[in-house]
Amino acid sequence: MKINVILEPSDEGGYTVYVPSLPGCISEGNDLDEALKNIQEAIELYLYDYNPPD
């Protein structure tokens, strides 16, 4: 599955990254690699189908 992300430089340094197709799915990182790693985790959590035990 391919999901587009938007990376924006932060005023404080680092990057803010969000997913337009997943409202509220936002993360950040001190550098590009960290920001992409963090948004990947955020996407996985966003899409996680939680099924509580019976």
N, CA, C and O atoms as CSV, one atom per row, in Angstrom:
chain,resi,resn,atom,element,x,y,z
A,1,MET,N,N,0.840,-1.171,0.000
A,1,MET,CA,C,0.000,0.000,0.000
A,1,MET,C,C,0.887,1.237,0.000
A,1,MET,O,O,1.841,1.328,0.773
A,2,LYS,N,N,0.572,2.175,-0.861
A,2,LYS,CA,C,1.305,3.435,-0.903
A,2,LYS,C,C,0.418,4.538,-0.345
A,2,LYS,O,O,-0.755,4.658,-0.698
A,3,ILE,N,N,1.008,5.338,0.532
A,3,ILE,CA,C,0.298,6.462,1.144
A,3,ILE,C,C,1.172,7.696,0.999
A,3,ILE,O,O,2.349,7.676,1.360
A,4,ASN,N,N,0.599,8.765,0.473
A,4,ASN,CA,C,1.334,10.015,0.325
A,4,ASN,C,C,1.426,10.739,1.664
A,4,ASN,O,O,0.457,10.802,2.421
A,5,VAL,N,N,2.609,11.281,1.941
A,5,VAL,CA,C,2.817,12.083,3.135
A,5,VAL,C,C,3.355,13.446,2.718
A,5,VAL,O,O,3.965,13.589,1.659
A,6,ILE,N,N,3.123,14.426,3.550
A,6,ILE,CA,C,3.615,15.788,3.323
A,6,ILE,C,C,4.613,16.110,4.433
A,6,ILE,O,O,4.300,16.004,5.619
A,7,LEU,N,N,5.807,16.501,4.030
A,7,LEU,CA,C,6.854,16.906,4.973
A,7,LEU,C,C,7.023,18.416,4.902
A,7,LEU,O,O,7.154,18.989,3.821
A,8,GLU,N,N,7.017,19.049,6.068
A,8,GLU,CA,C,7.222,20.495,6.136
A,8,GLU,C,C,8.289,20.797,7.171
A,8,GLU,O,O,8.247,20.262,8.279
A,9,PRO,N,N,9.251,21.654,6.824
A,9,PRO,CA,C,10.242,22.055,7.832
A,9,PRO,C,C,9.557,22.801,8.969
A,9,PRO,O,O,8.685,23.635,8.727
A,10,SER,N,N,9.941,22.511,10.195
A,10,SER,CA,C,9.398,23.200,11.372
A,10,SER,C,C,10.201,24.457,11.657
A,10,SER,O,O,11.399,24.519,11.382
A,11,ASP,N,N,9.533,25.450,12.208
A,11,ASP,CA,C,10.215,26.687,12.578
A,11,ASP,C,C,11.272,26.431,13.646
A,11,ASP,O,O,12.299,27.107,13.693
A,12,GLU,N,N,11.004,25.435,14.511
A,12,GLU,CA,C,11.923,25.114,15.607
A,12,GLU,C,C,13.042,24.171,15.170
A,12,GLU,O,O,13.915,23.835,15.970
A,13,GLY,N,N,13.024,23.747,13.922
A,13,GLY,CA,C,13.978,22.765,13.420
A,13,GLY,C,C,13.295,21.425,13.255
A,13,GLY,O,O,12.254,21.180,13.865
A,14,GLY,N,N,13.851,20.577,12.459
A,14,GLY,CA,C,13.247,19.280,12.198
A,14,GLY,C,C,12.115,19.390,11.201
A,14,GLY,O,O,12.022,20.358,10.447
A,15,TYR,N,N,11.249,18.377,11.205
A,15,TYR,CA,C,10.162,18.307,10.232
A,15,TYR,C,C,8.858,17.900,10.899
A,15,TYR,O,O,8.837,17.115,11.847
A,16,THR,N,N,7.773,18.458,10.377
A,16,THR,CA,C,6.434,17.984,10.692
A,16,THR,C,C,5.972,17.218,9.468
A,16,THR,O,O,6.201,17.646,8.337
A,17,VAL,N,N,5.323,16.087,9.692
A,17,VAL,CA,C,4.865,15.264,8.577
A,17,VAL,C,C,3.435,14.820,8.844
A,17,VAL,O,O,3.089,14.434,9.960
A,18,TYR,N,N,2.607,14.881,7.800
A,18,TYR,CA,C,1.222,14.471,7.963
A,18,TYR,C,C,0.744,13.729,6.723
A,18,TYR,O,O,1.370,13.764,5.663
A,19,VAL,N,N,-0.397,13.054,6.900
A,19,VAL,CA,C,-0.975,12.234,5.840
A,19,VAL,C,C,-2.336,12.829,5.474
A,19,VAL,O,O,-3.287,12.713,6.248
A,20,PRO,N,N,-2.438,13.461,4.309
A,20,PRO,CA,C,-3.704,14.106,3.933
A,20,PRO,C,C,-4.899,13.144,3.911
A,20,PRO,O,O,-6.016,13.548,4.233
A,21,SER,N,N,-4.681,11.893,3.540
A,21,SER,CA,C,-5.785,10.939,3.431
A,21,SER,C,C,-6.192,10.323,4.772
A,21,SER,O,O,-7.184,9.597,4.842
A,22,LEU,N,N,-5.429,10.610,5.841
A,22,LEU,CA,C,-5.739,10.092,7.174
A,22,LEU,C,C,-5.837,11.269,8.143
A,22,LEU,O,O,-4.844,11.629,8.775
A,23,PRO,N,N,-7.011,11.867,8.268
A,23,PRO,CA,C,-7.162,13.061,9.120
A,23,PRO,C,C,-6.632,12.838,10.530
A,23,PRO,O,O,-6.958,11.846,11.182
A,24,GLY,N,N,-5.815,13.773,10.988
A,24,GLY,CA,C,-5.263,13.703,12.333
A,24,GLY,C,C,-4.006,12.870,12.454
A,24,GLY,O,O,-3.427,12.784,13.537
A,25,CYS,N,N,-3.569,12.255,11.370
A,25,CYS,CA,C,-2.347,11.436,11.399
A,25,CYS,C,C,-1.156,12.356,11.136
A,25,CYS,O,O,-0.826,12.661,9.989
A,26,ILE,N,N,-0.522,12.789,12.221
A,26,ILE,CA,C,0.562,13.769,12.172
A,26,ILE,C,C,1.690,13.297,13.072
A,26,ILE,O,O,1.453,12.702,14.124
A,27,SER,N,N,2.925,13.566,12.650
A,27,SER,CA,C,4.083,13.263,13.488
A,27,SER,C,C,5.163,14.283,13.187
A,27,SER,O,O,4.953,15.230,12.429
A,28,GLU,N,N,6.321,14.076,13.791
A,28,GLU,CA,C,7.447,14.976,13.564
A,28,GLU,C,C,8.744,14.241,13.856
A,28,GLU,O,O,8.737,13.140,14.407
A,29,GLY,N,N,9.846,14.856,13.486
A,29,GLY,CA,C,11.154,14.284,13.762
A,29,GLY,C,C,12.225,15.344,13.661
A,29,GLY,O,O,12.033,16.380,13.024
A,30,ASN,N,N,13.358,15.081,14.293
A,30,ASN,CA,C,14.465,16.039,14.279
A,30,ASN,C,C,15.156,16.130,12.923
A,30,ASN,O,O,15.783,17.140,12.603
A,31,ASP,N,N,15.037,15.061,12.124
A,31,ASP,CA,C,15.597,15.071,10.775
A,31,ASP,C,C,14.656,14.286,9.864
A,31,ASP,O,O,13.668,13.717,10.327
A,32,LEU,N,N,14.963,14.258,8.582
A,32,LEU,CA,C,14.097,13.612,7.603
A,32,LEU,C,C,13.883,12.132,7.912
A,32,LEU,O,O,12.750,11.653,7.874
A,33,ASP,N,N,14.949,11.406,8.216
A,33,ASP,CA,C,14.839,9.978,8.502
A,33,ASP,C,C,13.954,9.710,9.718
A,33,ASP,O,O,13.107,8.817,9.689
A,34,GLU,N,N,14.150,10.475,10.774
A,34,GLU,CA,C,13.349,10.293,11.984
A,34,GLU,C,C,11.879,10.624,11.721
A,34,GLU,O,O,10.989,9.920,12.199
A,35,ALA,N,N,11.625,11.688,10.966
A,35,ALA,CA,C,10.254,12.086,10.659
A,35,ALA,C,C,9.544,10.992,9.862
A,35,ALA,O,O,8.383,10.687,10.134
A,36,LEU,N,N,10.222,10.403,8.890
A,36,LEU,CA,C,9.616,9.345,8.086
A,36,LEU,C,C,9.391,8.075,8.904
A,36,LEU,O,O,8.380,7.395,8.727
A,37,LYS,N,N,10.316,7.756,9.785
A,37,LYS,CA,C,10.150,6.589,10.662
A,37,LYS,C,C,8.951,6.812,11.583
A,37,LYS,O,O,8.133,5.912,11.772
A,38,ASN,N,N,8.848,8.001,12.150
A,38,ASN,CA,C,7.763,8.300,13.082
A,38,ASN,C,C,6.399,8.297,12.394
A,38,ASN,O,O,5.422,7.826,12.974
A,39,ILE,N,N,6.318,8.816,11.165
A,39,ILE,CA,C,5.020,8.830,10.492
A,39,ILE,C,C,4.630,7.420,10.068
A,39,ILE,O,O,3.443,7.099,10.021
A,40,GLN,N,N,5.602,6.579,9.762
A,40,GLN,CA,C,5.284,5.187,9.432
A,40,GLN,C,C,4.622,4.508,10.634
A,40,GLN,O,O,3.630,3.795,10.486
A,41,GLU,N,N,5.178,4.735,11.810
A,41,GLU,CA,C,4.583,4.175,13.036
A,41,GLU,C,C,3.193,4.768,13.280
A,41,GLU,O,O,2.270,4.049,13.664
A,42,ALA,N,N,3.043,6.068,13.059
A,42,ALA,CA,C,1.746,6.718,13.258
A,42,ALA,C,C,0.697,6.151,12.297
A,42,ALA,O,O,-0.453,5.946,12.684
A,43,ILE,N,N,1.089,5.901,11.059
A,43,ILE,CA,C,0.168,5.320,10.075
A,43,ILE,C,C,-0.255,3.925,10.518
A,43,ILE,O,O,-1.437,3.586,10.461
A,44,GLU,N,N,0.698,3.121,10.957
A,44,GLU,CA,C,0.383,1.766,11.412
A,44,GLU,C,C,-0.603,1.798,12.577
A,44,GLU,O,O,-1.547,1.008,12.615
A,45,LEU,N,N,-0.389,2.700,13.516
A,45,LEU,CA,C,-1.297,2.815,14.655
A,45,LEU,C,C,-2.665,3.332,14.226
A,45,LEU,O,O,-3.688,2.886,14.746
A,46,TYR,N,N,-2.691,4.257,13.295
A,46,TYR,CA,C,-3.935,4.830,12.796
A,46,TYR,C,C,-4.789,3.753,12.124
A,46,TYR,O,O,-6.006,3.710,12.299
A,47,LEU,N,N,-4.129,2.889,11.357
A,47,LEU,CA,C,-4.846,1.874,10.589
A,47,LEU,C,C,-5.071,0.572,11.368
A,47,LEU,O,O,-5.762,-0.327,10.888
A,48,TYR,N,N,-4.497,0.472,12.555
A,48,TYR,CA,C,-4.606,-0.744,13.360
A,48,TYR,C,C,-6.068,-1.021,13.688
A,48,TYR,O,O,-6.774,-0.152,14.201
A,49,ASP,N,N,-6.507,-2.218,13.393
A,49,ASP,CA,C,-7.878,-2.627,13.664
A,49,ASP,C,C,-7.938,-3.260,15.034
A,49,ASP,O,O,-7.568,-4.423,15.199
A,50,TYR,N,N,-8.395,-2.516,16.013
A,50,TYR,CA,C,-8.404,-2.997,17.390
A,50,TYR,C,C,-9.628,-3.873,17.619
A,50,TYR,O,O,-10.765,-3.435,17.451
A,51,ASN,N,N,-9.373,-5.114,18.005
A,51,ASN,CA,C,-10.434,-6.054,18.353
A,51,ASN,C,C,-10.192,-6.527,19.783
A,51,ASN,O,O,-9.366,-7.412,20.005
A,52,PRO,N,N,-10.908,-5.948,20.765
A,52,PRO,CA,C,-10.688,-6.356,22.153
A,52,PRO,C,C,-11.090,-7.821,22.386
A,52,PRO,O,O,-11.978,-8.336,21.707
A,53,PRO,N,N,-10.443,-8.479,23.335
A,53,PRO,CA,C,-10.806,-9.866,23.625
A,53,PRO,C,C,-12.228,-9.960,24.174
A,53,PRO,O,O,-12.736,-9.010,24.770
A,54,ASP,N,N,-12.849,-11.083,23.972
A,54,ASP,CA,C,-14.225,-11.301,24.462
A,54,ASP,C,C,-14.289,-11.381,25.961
A,54,ASP,O,O,-15.369,-11.561,26.524
